[in-house]
């Protein structure tokens, strides 16, 4: 080809077409950041091969063929390849327990029951038996009816439930008290040792918050002696193509600006098989052989480097430790509801964690995240089976964590709770509606454990964890039943005439008062509810250092009273919703896997009215009926009725950021982490303040047009190990639509299909480069005369046909 001064070409039309194609291909290689000498060699060899087989009729045809040939050559360069799968995870059968299997299990135990467990069991039984006996004496003052017997039975179950909670919290209080005077030493981590995979599963999340948290954790970890032992993986199950593109953009930015960015990886699954459990299992099956341990974080989790060091050191020091749970503290909530949860968790949550660890010992539990797990033990022994039957009680196990902990312990590995570990965080739901929406899913998962509870060879303490999880939701319908039975008792007794003389007896029948016994039982029950809270409050007040971190004694006490009042008013509302959840599950209503909302949405008010108007209406009607029947009965039930009547106002006020900020300005419901945030929380907030990225439409076009961005996207697809195949006719229509109308006009499903199919991406990329206008390609010279057609007045983004 001969090129005249001024960029004009001589020769035939075909020569001018090839000249324009070469100019565009050269510009393409510049965008791909190929060095000029290498680019010219690639261009010359590719052009020679293409011209042997093609006589183009247009510049677009020549450009598409030449860029396609260039991409074939470039594809031979090194790229991230998919490692081979190591194995399939072993699914664990859950046959029912038999008397013979119980005896075999008992024979395998190395020691008998622990004294601390026996003491705690005795305390729980004594408390529940005494309170039930008192209640029976009160109801049986004039004989027991079938209604009384039913009432006593429900009370006995609730008393047992309340007693175990009381003694667990009390054990936690004394554990914390003794730990203050006898601090425990912990092993130190080694810079060299088995590797850890830090896993962050995400599903249609707010990527700004996710990657701000990841960057804060990674920067904190960069200065740790174990930093080189840790790789981090973002495991995406996102189904929204716009969110997917933003995730990739934020991930690529993160890799380029943090130290050790080469140890960060991103993988998205095309099919969301098995929900979160399947997401983690997919990673472990493909890549788990590289890592001795993996640490699971939720999308809203945060963890300090010191906490990660401690978890690694504990696993290094004990080869039989299979799972170590780090209890997360709630942080970063701003609404009154979130602040109340944070306050209660910070003040009382450690009692629950320490108390559970006290009696669980090596048979601890797993809460689904913020825990380190031994990889090979998990792969061999913790594969979850599908439960027989259909959802909601059959099918995939939703609450996988409890079951995985039970299977890990069944295999002989220890499961512990690191109750004294600090630096483990997560974020609370922003509103009561979001909290209850999450509880609906958890309720279904926990009730599925009814089928796991009697599985063969589980440790008795593992069964206890499952039973406690089940009762956390069954307690609500039992409480409602107890209240209804109490109302029935009052109604029946109101209609009975007082009898003072019996014709068969020669003396008067004087009614026996049980007011004293009733008052004693009432105070005793309140003590079971509130004494652990008072103990936790006193322990903090008596420690000058701790008291200062909470803002002083007055603010500590005022906040505790406010949180207690708020919790008491919400308890009846939770009872109604949990009862509805249990009933709907037992009648066969299942829930789908939906993304969890973690912030207050724009339509929050409408959602709150829709969810909480009916409890308020029910409470108002019940209050009116109680007042009409007997004002004293209405007074007795007033704590429950007040919570129901105020359900809607409480839900609205507790979801208002302005009220939350006003409380914080007065020092109320502030935790020590609110007052003095750790560096990982501060950095997360700073990163969120400057977390803007391009719009999804811009990212889509850039992915389809920019060679380097496309290549990276293809590498990420290859690393996922999945290769979807589109219908040929649909693929042709999709490529033509993207090239001729512009990728911005693709609908959601078309974007998802295009972004997930490497072959479609290649075709769309080439066609776009062939059809883009000259002025839309930076650095492209004007084409030879007679080659470039005029722009279309209808579709100015592409050349006219």
Secondary structure by P-SEA (a helix, b strand, c coil): ccccccccccccaaaaaaaaaaaaaaaaaaaacccaaaaaaaaaaaaaaaaaccccccaaaaaaaaaaaaaaaaaacccccccccccccbbbbbccccaaaaaaaaaaccccccaaaaaaaaaaaaaaaaaaaaaaaaaacccccaaaaaaaaaaaaaaaaaaaaaaaaaaaaaaaaaaaabbbbbbbbbcccbbbbbbbbbcccaaaaaaaaaaaaaaaaccccccccbbbbbccccccaaaaaaaaaaaaaaaacccccccbbbbbbcccccaaaaaaaaaaacccccccbbbbbcccccccaaaaaaaaaaaaacccccbbbcbbbbcccccaaaaaaaaaaaacaaaaaaaaaaccccccccccccccccaaaaaacccccccccccccccccccaaaaaaaaaaaabbbbbbccccccbbbbccccaaaaaaaaaaaaaaaaacccccccccccaaaaaaaaaaaaccaaaaaaaaaaaaaaaaaaaaaacccccccccccbbbbbbbaaaaaaaaaaaaaaaccaaaaaaaaaaaacaaaaaaaccaaaaaaaaaaaaaaaaaaaaaaaaaaaaaaaaaaacccccbbbbbcccccaaaaaaaaccaaaaaaaaaaaaaaaaacaaaaaaaaaaaaaaaaaaaaaaaaacaaaaaaaaaaccccccccccccaaaaaaaaaaaccccccaaaaaaaaaccaaaaaaaaaaaaaacbbbbccaaaaaaaaaaaaacccccccaaaaaaaaacaaaaaaaaaaaaaccccccccccccccccccccccccccccccc
